[in-house]
């Protein structure tokens, strides 16, 4: 009898050890913050990028808008799937500040629409780059590391695309979100520094690719 009871206890422990909560026990506050921030980014950047696809006055702006919107659709599926597995509650609406950005972009017209969209979107991507990079380097969870890498790659690609429009301003990366940010001062400084370096690198890449005589 006692051996049978012991067997039941061991079986229960094995089942408990295999649950998603245990499998993702190493998730920390920064990991959760990245999931929330990526979700919130998609909630406003996706729709305004669709607007850019339809309303952009420049062909390149329309192309970039389509690519960003498609990427955000795919990324949103990934973030919701991962958050469900590790039991992280995601927001269903963008922040108040992000809603004001949507109004800012939507309220512009013509060439102003292109300029506001490109620079507001670029600033938002730059502000999340540092967090995604930090999580990629520091997380102890393999699934979270893979997602952070996807976020880093996506942000870099989006900043390069936005800069390829030729209307991105060098100061547009100097924006740090104020709402819902759990990072301390050192993390923010690191994020801004990394975003600045990324911006310089991608501007250089766009310049090289766009220079006459350098096309493949």
Backbone as CSV, one residue per row, in Angstrom:
resi,resn,N_x,N_y,N_z,CA_x,CA_y,CA_z,C_x,C_y,C_z
1,UNK,0.823,-1.204,0.000,0.000,0.000,0.000,0.860,1.258,0.000
2,UNK,1.869,1.242,0.864,2.717,2.437,0.959,3.482,2.686,-0.334
3,UNK,3.883,1.582,-1.017,4.602,1.747,-2.276,3.685,2.306,-3.362
4,UNK,2.436,1.869,-3.336,1.479,2.387,-4.315,1.247,3.871,-4.093
5,UNK,1.114,4.276,-2.829,0.921,5.687,-2.497,2.134,6.511,-2.904
6,UNK,3.324,5.950,-2.659,4.549,6.639,-3.051,4.613,6.820,-4.553
7,UNK,4.154,5.798,-5.286,4.144,5.890,-6.739,3.222,6.988,-7.236
8,UNK,2.062,7.135,-6.578,1.117,8.199,-6.955,1.728,9.568,-6.709
9,UNK,2.417,9.716,-5.561,3.058,10.997,-5.234,4.122,11.349,-6.261
10,UNK,4.942,10.360,-6.626,5.997,10.595,-7.614,5.400,10.981,-8.962
11,UNK,4.314,10.302,-9.335,3.665,10.616,-10.610,3.127,12.037,-10.613
12,UNK,2.528,12.438,-9.492,2.005,13.807,-9.392,3.116,14.839,-9.487
13,UNK,4.245,14.547,-8.831,5.382,15.469,-8.900,5.920,15.585,-10.315
14,UNK,5.939,14.466,-11.041,6.424,14.483,-12.419,5.523,15.320,-13.293
15,UNK,4.196,15.182,-13.088,3.247,15.987,-13.872,3.405,17.459,-13.558
16,UNK,3.539,17.782,-12.270,3.711,19.182,-11.873,4.975,19.777,-12.461
17,UNK,6.046,18.983,-12.487,7.318,19.474,-13.023,7.229,19.773,-14.506
18,UNK,6.293,19.130,-15.183,6.181,19.329,-16.630,5.207,20.407,-17.031
19,UNK,4.603,21.101,-16.083,3.642,22.136,-16.425,4.349,23.362,-16.948
20,UNK,3.669,24.191,-17.781,4.291,25.397,-18.337,4.815,26.343,-17.275
21,UNK,4.113,26.448,-16.147,4.553,27.375,-15.102,5.937,27.004,-14.604
22,UNK,6.185,25.678,-14.430,7.506,25.259,-13.967,8.535,25.402,-15.089
23,UNK,8.124,25.089,-16.301,9.048,25.150,-17.432,9.548,26.563,-17.660
24,UNK,8.751,27.556,-17.262,9.142,28.952,-17.465,9.352,29.649,-16.124
25,UNK,9.880,28.912,-15.143,10.041,29.476,-13.802,11.081,30.585,-13.758
26,UNK,11.942,30.692,-14.791,13.015,31.684,-14.775,12.588,33.036,-15.352
27,UNK,11.338,33.161,-15.740,10.858,34.432,-16.287,10.949,35.516,-15.209
28,UNK,11.523,36.687,-15.561,11.626,37.765,-14.581,10.840,38.988,-15.057
29,UNK,10.962,40.070,-14.308,10.177,41.272,-14.571,10.490,41.870,-15.945
30,UNK,11.747,41.837,-16.350,12.114,42.402,-17.642,11.563,41.556,-18.791
31,UNK,11.540,40.232,-18.597,10.948,39.365,-19.610,9.475,39.715,-19.807
32,UNK,8.758,39.845,-18.697,7.337,40.191,-18.767,7.140,41.567,-19.396
33,UNK,8.017,42.490,-19.024,7.922,43.850,-19.559,8.078,43.859,-21.074
34,UNK,8.976,43.038,-21.590,9.168,42.990,-23.040,7.909,42.484,-23.734
35,UNK,7.298,41.456,-23.193,6.069,40.935,-23.792,4.971,41.996,-23.809
36,UNK,4.826,42.697,-22.708,3.807,43.747,-22.617,4.107,44.878,-23.592
37,UNK,5.367,45.289,-23.655,5.741,46.407,-24.527,5.579,46.052,-26.008
38,UNK,5.935,44.830,-26.366,5.784,44.410,-27.756,4.306,44.359,-28.134
39,UNK,3.496,43.843,-27.227,2.052,43.801,-27.474,1.491,45.202,-27.657
40,UNK,1.861,46.122,-26.767,1.370,47.497,-26.862,1.862,48.168,-28.139
41,UNK,3.090,47.880,-28.531,3.617,48.462,-29.767,2.780,48.026,-30.961
42,UNK,2.446,46.738,-31.004,1.651,46.241,-32.111,0.263,46.835,-32.158
43,UNK,-0.286,47.168,-30.987,-1.649,47.682,-30.926,-1.778,49.063,-31.562
44,UNK,-0.666,49.823,-31.624,-0.784,51.133,-32.267,0.039,51.221,-33.552
45,UNK,1.203,50.581,-33.574,2.044,50.668,-34.772,1.456,49.882,-35.937
46,UNK,0.795,48.767,-35.639,0.159,47.998,-36.700,-0.883,48.814,-37.452
47,UNK,-1.877,49.392,-36.741,-2.901,50.183,-37.420,-2.365,51.415,-38.161
48,UNK,-1.424,52.155,-37.555,-0.928,53.344,-38.254,-0.072,52.955,-39.454
49,UNK,0.559,51.789,-39.391,1.327,51.327,-40.553,0.388,50.941,-41.690
50,UNK,-0.774,50.386,-41.357,-1.782,50.124,-42.390,-2.262,51.430,-43.005
51,UNK,-2.393,52.454,-42.166,-2.751,53.766,-42.696,-1.676,54.271,-43.647
52,UNK,-0.411,54.069,-43.255,0.687,54.516,-44.114,0.661,53.780,-45.448
53,UNK,0.301,52.512,-45.417,0.201,51.731,-46.657,-0.849,52.327,-47.589
54,UNK,-1.895,52.876,-47.024,-3.008,53.396,-47.820,-2.923,54.897,-48.085
55,UNK,-2.381,55.646,-47.100,-2.427,57.097,-47.193,-1.100,57.751,-47.519
56,UNK,-0.013,57.002,-47.476,1.292,57.599,-47.729,1.359,58.261,-49.087
57,UNK,1.951,59.445,-49.131,2.057,60.146,-50.415,3.229,59.629,-51.234
58,UNK,4.232,59.094,-50.556,5.389,58.528,-51.253,5.242,57.024,-51.402
59,UNK,5.646,56.498,-52.544,5.547,55.062,-52.778,6.345,54.271,-51.744
60,UNK,7.539,54.770,-51.397,8.368,54.059,-50.431,7.700,54.024,-49.062
61,UNK,7.038,55.106,-48.679,6.335,55.141,-47.398,5.221,54.099,-47.393
62,UNK,4.513,53.975,-48.495,3.439,52.974,-48.576,4.009,51.556,-48.490
63,UNK,5.129,51.333,-49.159,5.762,50.012,-49.109,6.235,49.681,-47.691
64,UNK,6.858,50.649,-47.037,7.355,50.443,-45.676,6.195,50.204,-44.721
65,UNK,5.127,50.972,-44.893,3.958,50.794,-44.044,3.402,49.382,-44.149
66,UNK,3.333,48.857,-45.363,2.815,47.498,-45.559,3.705,46.467,-44.880
67,UNK,5.011,46.610,-45.054,5.940,45.646,-44.460,5.889,45.686,-42.935
68,UNK,5.826,46.877,-42.360,5.760,46.989,-40.905,4.454,46.417,-40.367
69,UNK,3.342,46.712,-41.058,2.052,46.197,-40.600,2.023,44.673,-40.647
70,UNK,2.550,44.098,-41.721,2.598,42.632,-41.826,3.453,42.028,-40.717
71,UNK,4.596,42.650,-40.443,5.479,42.153,-39.381,4.795,42.211,-38.017
72,UNK,4.081,43.303,-37.763,3.404,43.444,-36.476,2.287,42.414,-36.326
73,UNK,1.620,42.093,-37.408,0.592,41.045,-37.349,1.211,39.715,-36.931
74,UNK,2.339,39.367,-37.543,3.005,38.102,-37.214,3.559,38.125,-35.790
75,UNK,4.162,39.251,-35.403,4.759,39.350,-34.074,3.691,39.289,-32.988
76,UNK,2.530,39.841,-33.272,1.455,39.823,-32.284,0.987,38.399,-32.005
77,UNK,0.947,37.579,-33.040,0.585,36.173,-32.853,1.604,35.492,-31.939
78,UNK,2.871,35.765,-32.165,3.934,35.147,-31.364,3.888,35.602,-29.908
79,UNK,3.692,36.892,-29.687,3.722,37.402,-28.317,2.520,36.882,-27.535
80,UNK,1.357,36.781,-28.173,0.185,36.267,-27.470,0.326,34.777,-27.157
81,UNK,0.931,34.042,-28.073,1.138,32.615,-27.849,2.104,32.373,-26.686
82,UNK,3.232,33.107,-26.679,4.212,32.936,-25.608,3.651,33.400,-24.270
83,UNK,2.961,34.535,-24.267,2.395,35.058,-23.024,1.381,34.084,-22.429
84,UNK,0.626,33.411,-23.279,-0.343,32.431,-22.802,0.354,31.254,-22.126
85,UNK,1.473,30.827,-22.680,2.203,29.687,-22.129,2.829,30.005,-20.778
86,UNK,3.322,31.230,-20.628,4.011,31.562,-19.376,3.130,32.393,-18.439
87,UNK,1.848,32.502,-18.810,0.857,33.129,-17.943,1.162,34.590,-17.638
88,UNK,1.455,35.335,-18.683,1.653,36.776,-18.563,0.440,37.456,-19.188
89,UNK,-0.225,38.290,-18.416,-1.409,38.989,-18.911,-0.983,40.153,-19.807
90,UNK,-1.545,40.197,-20.995,-1.207,41.246,-21.952,-2.316,42.286,-22.033
91,UNK,-1.946,43.522,-22.328,-2.965,44.574,-22.474,-3.755,44.394,-23.760
92,UNK,-4.956,44.923,-23.768,-5.799,44.856,-24.961,-5.877,46.196,-25.679
93,UNK,-5.262,47.221,-25.082,-5.270,48.556,-25.666,-3.883,49.183,-25.524
94,UNK,-3.542,50.092,-26.437,-2.270,50.818,-26.279,-2.350,51.768,-25.096
95,UNK,-1.215,52.308,-24.692,-1.206,53.257,-23.585,-1.825,54.581,-24.029
96,UNK,-2.103,55.420,-23.058,-2.662,56.738,-23.372,-1.704,57.536,-24.244
97,UNK,-0.412,57.420,-23.938,0.582,58.128,-24.740,0.596,57.611,-26.175
98,UNK,0.505,56.311,-26.326,0.486,55.728,-27.670,-0.773,56.129,-28.438
99,UNK,-1.880,56.237,-27.742,-3.106,56.699,-28.409,-2.944,58.127,-28.914
100,UNK,-2.200,58.930,-28.152,-1.956,60.308,-28.612,-1.086,60.307,-29.866
101,UNK,-0.170,59.326,-29.956,0.662,59.214,-31.161,-0.192,58.827,-32.368
102,UNK,-1.144,57.924,-32.144,-2.049,57.541,-33.233,-2.814,58.758,-33.730
103,UNK,-3.308,59.569,-32.804,-4.035,60.778,-33.177,-3.127,61.742,-33.919
104,UNK,-1.882,61.841,-33.488,-0.916,62.725,-34.141,-0.679,62.306,-35.591
105,UNK,-0.480,61.012,-35.804,-0.243,60.512,-37.157,-1.503,60.616,-37.989
106,UNK,-2.629,60.182,-37.439,-3.888,60.180,-38.179,-4.311,61.590,-38.560
107,UNK,-4.013,62.549,-37.695,-4.436,63.923,-37.955,-3.605,64.641,-38.993
108,UNK,-2.484,64.077,-39.377,-1.632,64.714,-40.395,-2.108,64.327,-41.787
109,UNK,-1.687,65.105,-42.766,-2.110,64.846,-44.150,-0.967,65.150,-45.109
110,UNK,-1.015,64.484,-46.262,-0.019,64.743,-47.302,1.387,64.383,-46.855
111,UNK,2.330,65.261,-47.206,3.728,65.023,-46.859,3.942,65.031,-45.346
112,UNK,3.122,65.814,-44.637,3.227,65.836,-43.178,2.887,64.473,-42.592
113,UNK,1.920,63.790,-43.178,1.569,62.452,-42.708,2.782,61.528,-42.830
114,UNK,3.427,61.544,-43.979,4.604,60.702,-44.185,5.664,60.992,-43.136
115,UNK,5.938,62.267,-42.920,7.003,62.664,-41.990,6.665,62.261,-40.563
116,UNK,5.445,62.550,-40.134,5.058,62.235,-38.760,5.056,60.726,-38.540
117,UNK,4.522,59.983,-39.479,4.487,58.520,-39.336,5.887,57.942,-39.224
118,UNK,6.752,58.311,-40.152,8.101,57.741,-40.182,8.866,58.047,-38.902
119,UNK,8.817,59.286,-38.465,9.623,59.669,-37.306,9.017,59.217,-35.987
120,UNK,7.699,59.200,-35.884,7.087,58.701,-34.658,7.306,57.193,-34.531
121,UNK,7.150,56.470,-35.624,7.359,55.022,-35.595,8.822,54.691,-35.308
122,UNK,9.730,55.451,-35.896,11.158,55.202,-35.679,11.525,55.446,-34.221
123,UNK,10.994,56.504,-33.633,11.272,56.797,-32.231,10.775,55.672,-31.332
124,UNK,9.588,55.165,-31.628,9.014,54.096,-30.806,9.846,52.824,-30.914
125,UNK,10.312,52.513,-32.103,11.148,51.324,-32.279,12.474,51.485,-31.540
126,UNK,13.035,52.669,-31.597,14.299,52.894,-30.908,14.174,52.737,-29.405
127,UNK,13.016,53.118,-28.847,12.854,53.072,-27.398,12.731,51.649,-26.872
128,UNK,12.309,50.697,-27.708,12.149,49.316,-27.247,13.379,48.460,-27.555
129,UNK,14.272,48.995,-28.371,15.431,48.217,-28.796,16.318,47.811,-27.620
130,UNK,16.545,48.754,-26.694,17.408,48.468,-25.560,16.851,47.364,-24.670
131,UNK,15.542,47.397,-24.420,14.915,46.376,-23.582,15.003,45.005,-24.242
132,UNK,14.705,44.936,-25.526,14.770,43.652,-26.233,16.194,43.093,-26.213
133,UNK,17.181,43.954,-26.391,18.575,43.521,-26.369,18.972,43.021,-24.986
134,UNK,18.507,43.714,-23.945,18.839,43.313,-22.586,18.240,41.951,-22.259
135,UNK,16.975,41.754,-22.625,16.325,40.471,-22.362,17.018,39.366,-23.145
136,UNK,17.382,39.647,-24.385,18.089,38.659,-25.206,19.375,38.196,-24.510
137,UNK,20.052,39.114,-23.863,21.329,38.787,-23.238,21.177,38.177,-21.851
138,UNK,20.125,38.542,-21.122,20.061,38.191,-19.705,19.021,37.138,-19.329
139,UNK,18.023,36.897,-20.159,16.969,35.961,-19.761,17.521,34.551,-19.567
140,UNK,16.896,33.812,-18.672,17.291,32.431,-18.416,16.353,31.431,-19.092
141,UNK,15.386,31.950,-19.827,14.399,31.093,-20.471,14.670,31.026,-21.969
142,UNK,14.759,29.834,-22.511,15.101,29.659,-23.924,14.040,30.238,-24.853
143,UNK,12.764,30.003,-24.536,11.685,30.519,-25.378,11.680,32.044,-25.360
144,UNK,11.948,32.615,-24.190,11.984,34.065,-24.070,13.177,34.639,-24.835
145,UNK,14.310,33.932,-24.783,15.488,34.396,-25.514,15.227,34.393,-27.025
146,UNK,14.581,33.349,-27.498,14.256,33.269,-28.918,13.320,34.399,-29.335
147,UNK,12.332,34.688,-28.492,11.405,35.774,-28.804,12.112,37.122,-28.774
148,UNK,12.982,37.326,-27.779,13.724,38.584,-27.690,14.598,38.781,-28.920
149,UNK,15.199,37.700,-29.404,16.011,37.791,-30.618,15.148,38.207,-31.811
150,UNK,13.949,37.639,-31.891,13.020,38.023,-32.960,12.663,39.501,-32.849
151,UNK,12.451,39.961,-31.614,12.115,41.373,-31.404,13.272,42.280,-31.816
152,UNK,14.493,41.905,-31.446,15.674,42.691,-31.825,15.790,42.764,-33.353
153,UNK,15.666,41.611,-34.011,15.780,41.574,-35.469,14.686,42.409,-36.125
154,UNK,13.477,42.322,-35.585,12.354,43.063,-36.158,12.541,44.563,-35.995
155,UNK,12.960,44.984,-34.800,13.181,46.411,-34.566,14.265,46.955,-35.489
156,UNK,15.368,46.237,-35.628,16.439,46.685,-36.504,15.962,46.787,-37.956
157,UNK,15.211,45.782,-38.399,14.694,45.804,-39.769,13.740,46.981,-39.971
158,UNK,12.895,47.228,-38.986,11.928,48.317,-39.117,12.610,49.680,-39.128
159,UNK,13.610,49.870,-38.269,14.305,51.155,-38.278,15.010,51.373,-39.615
160,UNK,15.594,50.313,-40.155,16.261,50.427,-41.460,15.258,50.769,-42.551
161,UNK,14.113,50.128,-42.525,13.075,50.408,-43.514,12.577,51.845,-43.397
162,UNK,12.314,52.285,-42.171,11.831,53.650,-41.971,12.863,54.668,-42.442
163,UNK,14.129,54.389,-42.176,15.188,55.294,-42.609,15.361,55.282,-44.125
164,UNK,14.968,54.175,-44.771,15.110,54.094,-46.226,14.150,55.025,-46.958
165,UNK,13.181,55.613,-46.233,12.267,56.568,-46.862,12.957,57.892,-47.149
166,UNK,14.077,58.138,-46.462,14.803,59.388,-46.674,14.258,60.564,-45.893
167,UNK,13.228,60.364,-45.067,12.647,61.484,-44.314,12.767,61.282,-42.800
168,UNK,13.536,60.274,-42.378,13.754,60.066,-40.945,14.720,61.128,-40.428
169,UNK,14.401,61.716,-39.292,15.239,62.741,-38.691,16.161,62.102,-37.652
170,UNK,17.389,62.569,-37.564,18.369,61.954,-36.671,17.962,62.067,-35.208
171,UNK,17.133,63.048,-34.862,16.731,63.230,-33.463,15.541,62.353,-33.076
172,UNK,14.949,61.631,-34.035,13.719,60.911,-33.718,13.942,59.702,-32.834
173,UNK,15.193,59.271,-32.658,15.449,58.147,-31.753,15.557,58.586,-30.302
174,UNK,15.681,59.881,-30.062,15.889,60.359,-28.702,14.568,60.499,-27.957
175,UNK,13.772,59.444,-27.952,12.497,59.425,-27.252,12.468,58.220,-26.343
176,UNK,12.251,58.432,-25.055,12.169,57.339,-24.091,10.773,57.331,-23.506
177,UNK,10.048,56.205,-23.557,8.684,56.159,-23.044,8.650,56.427,-21.549
178,UNK,7.580,57.082,-21.101,7.457,57.418,-19.687,6.427,56.577,-18.973
179,UNK,5.518,55.971,-19.697,4.445,55.214,-19.054,4.719,53.728,-19.057
180,UNK,4.451,53.063,-17.928,4.551,51.618,-17.840,5.956,51.080,-18.003
181,UNK,6.950,51.856,-17.655,8.335,51.418,-17.821,8.903,50.992,-16.486
182,UNK,9.291,49.712,-16.367,9.818,49.194,-15.114,11.346,49.218,-15.076
183,UNK,11.978,49.758,-16.089,13.434,49.777,-16.108,13.963,50.906,-15.241
184,UNK,15.148,50.660,-14.664,15.758,51.717,-13.874,16.573,52.632,-14.773
185,UNK,17.195,53.642,-14.161,17.906,54.643,-14.942,19.013,54.066,-15.788
186,UNK,19.761,53.081,-15.228,20.847,52.474,-15.981,20.348,51.732,-17.195
187,UNK,19.224,51.041,-17.054,18.658,50.306,-18.185,18.205,51.261,-19.273
188,UNK,17.579,52.364,-18.868,17.121,53.341,-19.856,18.305,53.934,-20.605
189,UNK,19.359,54.290,-19.857,20.539,54.861,-20.505,21.138,53.878,-21.495
190,UNK,21.190,52.596,-21.104,21.710,51.576,-22.001,20.854,51.465,-23.243
191,UNK,19.548,51.525,-23.048,18.640,51.418,-24.188,18.822,52.565,-25.163
192,UNK,18.921,53.782,-24.631,19.111,54.944,-25.496,20.439,54.852,-26.233
193,UNK,21.509,54.418,-25.515,22.816,54.284,-26.149,22.775,53.264,-27.274
194,UNK,22.188,52.097,-27.008,22.123,51.049,-28.020,21.253,51.479,-29.197
195,UNK,20.171,52.187,-28.898,19.315,52.664,-29.973,20.053,53.666,-30.847
196,UNK,20.857,54.537,-30.190,21.632,55.504,-30.962,22.644,54.825,-31.862
197,UNK,23.328,53.820,-31.309,24.293,53.076,-32.114,23.609,52.367,-33.263
198,UNK,22.457,51.788,-32.981,21.711,51.092,-34.030,21.272,52.070,-35.109
199,UNK,20.823,53.256,-34.667,20.387,54.252,-35.643,21.526,54.681,-36.549
200,UNK,22.705,54.896,-35.951,23.849,55.290,-36.762,24.240,54.215,-37.745
201,UNK,24.205,52.974,-37.288,24.573,51.857,-38.160,23.606,51.702,-39.312
202,UNK,22.312,51.804,-39.007,21.329,51.614,-40.070,21.316,52.801,-41.032
203,UNK,21.551,54.017,-40.530,21.660,55.159,-41.439,22.817,54.959,-42.409
204,UNK,23.942,54.427,-41.862,25.080,54.158,-42.724,24.764,53.112,-43.762
205,UNK,24.025,52.080,-43.359,23.647,51.031,-44.301,22.757,51.577,-45.397
206,UNK,21.783,52.392,-45.003,20.892,52.978,-46.012,21.669,53.855,-46.969
207,UNK,22.643,54.629,-46.437,23.450,55.517,-47.285,24.254,54.706,-48.301
208,UNK,24.850,53.595,-47.824,25.649,52.751,-48.711,24.776,52.126,-49.792
209,UNK,23.638,51.575,-49.358,22.769,50.896,-50.321,22.152,51.868,-51.311
210,UNK,21.973,53.112,-50.848,21.330,54.079,-51.729,22.279,54.881,-52.584
211,UNK,23.600,54.657,-52.413,24.579,55.432,-53.161,24.703,54.916,-54.585
212,UNK,24.778,55.817,-55.586,24.962,55.402,-56.987,26.230,54.595,-57.147
213,UNK,26.171,53.552,-57.964,27.343,52.756,-58.273,27.616,51.661,-57.269
214,UNK,26.781,51.589,-56.195,27.001,50.571,-55.180,25.935,49.490,-55.210
215,UNK,24.998,49.584,-56.112,23.953,48.591,-56.179,24.472,47.342,-56.846
216,UNK,23.988,46.173,-56.349,24.438,44.906,-56.889,23.865,44.678,-58.273
